Amino acid sequence: MTGLMVFPLVMDFCIVQKCEVRMSTTPIPLRLYVGTDRTLVFIWHSFISFLSISLHVVFIIGIRRLCGWSSNFSFTLLLINSVFCIVRFVIQFVAALTTLLGLDCTQCPHLCIAFGSLAFAPYYTIVILNILLTFHRLFYTAFPFKINQYLKKSMLQVIIATIFIFFLCFLTVLNTVLLGVTWNDLYIGWELVLTRNPELFLFLNSLSNYGIGCINLVVYSFLFALLFQRKLMSFKRNCELKMTLQVLCTVVCEILLFVYWQFCNVDRSKPWDRIIGETTNLLFFDITILPYLILNGNIHAQLKAIVKPNSVNPHLSCLRVVVQSKDTQLRQHQSKNVQSHNRTAVYNSSMAKI
């Protein structure tokens, strides 16, 4: 994802003139929203931002104890994803607030471009996280007992460090002459900077859109086919049904947004088209976590444990992986069920982390 596919920007093929050097002969564009409409747009942006921030905070609280390495590394990636999503929503609110307060981007071009860099650097980082999360699930499904030999803690730590380095590098690039995105107070939205390789930025947006839309569809199709082929998915357990539905909801939403952003003709000069476009862009940051918050029993258990700290922690059956028994006699007794346990381990290590 849940990254973003054709981003708020990719739909914006109208490239604005460079804010820093607006010639006196250039006609001054009219505001897209005036009067009460301007205030209502700000309220709408603020509502989505605060609601989404609240959801991500709850999500972080629910998964913080589930994070770890090996098979639990997917929860670690999800937590990092939520942190970057929160950054994105905070910047959206702050930028919209400056517009309500009367900020003129032609007078403060560097500030508006800084807003753009802080809005889109998290986006591209989330794209990378989305792809890493997808392949992590695939590897633990295809090689559940061998993958730990390769994805050791040290390597996973390097991956996390690389993610943050990528974020800082892209943030820096967006504040140079190479690439640029700016907040436009006239349209209350994001625009490209004409003199900073807009074609390259649009190409990167399309690439990320196709990457998330196509990679997730292909990989998850292969993942489910692999589970069926190995007879690891029976749909007889409620846990299996919820986790499968959880994945399908995320993938379907990503594909729908991808198709809308990439192939639908949207006139960003029209107020309602722009509002719908910006709204879908913001909602993309939530579609990864919403299925978890609604369907994932392990997160529900963690949240209930916080609300009722004296309650006994629920049995997290979906997260269990076959472990060696401490009792030798019990181990011998279970030897006849090795195949069944192995199947459970494979399914849990792949699907439960989804």
MOKA-V378705 format. One record per run of one state. SS is the DSSP state (alpha for helix, beta for strand, coil for the rest). FROM is the first residue (numbers start at 1). TO is the last residue. Records with the same first field share a line. If there is no record, write none. Layout:
BEGIN
SS=FROM-TO + FROM-TO
END
This chain:
BEGIN
coil=1-15 + 17-35 + 64-69 + 101-108 + 143-146 + 150-152 + 174-180 + 185-188 + 194-197 + 230-237 + 264-270 + 285-286 + 296-296 + 308-316 + 320-327 + 352-354
beta=16-16 + 181-184 + 189-193
alpha=36-63 + 70-100 + 109-142 + 147-149 + 153-173 + 198-229 + 238-263 + 271-284 + 287-295 + 297-307 + 317-319 + 328-351
END
